[in-house]
Amino acid sequence: MDTLINIIKNYNVKLINITNDKNSILNKKVKKVFVINLLKDIIKRNYIVTVMCKLKINFTLVIVDKIQENIYDTLCPKKHISKEELGCCLSHLYCLNNIIENKIENAIIFEDDVIFHKDFINKFNKIDLNNCNFLLLGAHDFSLSSTNYKYINEKQLYHPDKNSTNLFGAHANFYSFKAAKCMFQVRSSFISFFDKEYMLLFDFFHDSSFICYPNLVVTDVSQSHLNHSKVFFTSQEWMYYKKCFLSFDFQDYNFIYLHLLDNKIHKKMDTYEKYITSCLQKTVFRLEPEKMELIKNRFTMNFFTLKDIETFFKV
């Protein structure tokens, strides 16, 4: 435990505070917003900075470097998780420790690949955070469509069944100060996937821990640094959307697939939609026009602009 605390306190982190709106609606309710970003992921960093600006959210960008071999050997001598998974865990623990040390009343920890609901600000503003200690703004809840949908209340929140399994979602978590301390203690006791023991928090904060449904925040599950990706049109992707949602509609979100974007062609296009079409035509979907069209229909066409695309690729 002492070794872990020492590593977290000396974690190689660069913090950048970004103010987008002094009258931000979200920041009036949430005292601190963190966004975790890996140093090498420049496109994701530019993406999330752009999105947070559009949503007028003030936040602290937490830029972390990849885990050094000696830290990995120290904390994971049996290699029970990968270096990337350890890096994810330490990054969240760093943010939680920041909340605890600075006695922050409440906070949200986002990851840099989050995709927001088109009505995110309005839906979030309706949540009474005074009655929440732990809140998943979005979840990979594989028991949702079979069991947990029954618990969704009129406030569009639900507390998962105590027997729920395969419940994950570290991409968008709200913590009260009390929940941050609890989560830090839980995750510090045994290093593993960061969101592996979420049910412990749902048990501990039985009357004040919830999941938002519809999810206010989702992710692109077709790509993952943690080897958790679900490739387009595979049974894994189909099962994910079938189990984790009642009826998922990509057009409810400002959806985008960053890994399908092409920096070389954006200056040749005069509309965002033409740019997306051109990008898809250069991928494997060029051989399968029907699948290409299905993927294209997942993209939102009225949120991002060609100027945003140019910003994504800035070094």
Secondary structure, DSSP 4 states (H G I P E B T S, - for coil): -HHHHHHHHT--EEEEEE-S-TT-HHHHH-SEEEEEEETT-HHHHHHHHHHHHHHT--EEEEEEPPPPHHHHHHH-TT--S-HHHHHHHHHHHHHHHHHHHTT-SEEEEEETTEEEBTTHHHHHHTS-GGG-SEEESS-EETTTTTTGGGG--TTSEEPPPTT--SEE-TTEEEEEHHHHHHHHHHHHHS-S-TTTTHHHHHHHTTTTEEEESS-SEEE-TT--TTS----TTSHHHHHHHHHH-SS--GGGB----GGG--TTTGGG-SSHHHHHHHHHHTSGGGG-HHHHHHHHTTS-SSS--HHHHHHHT--
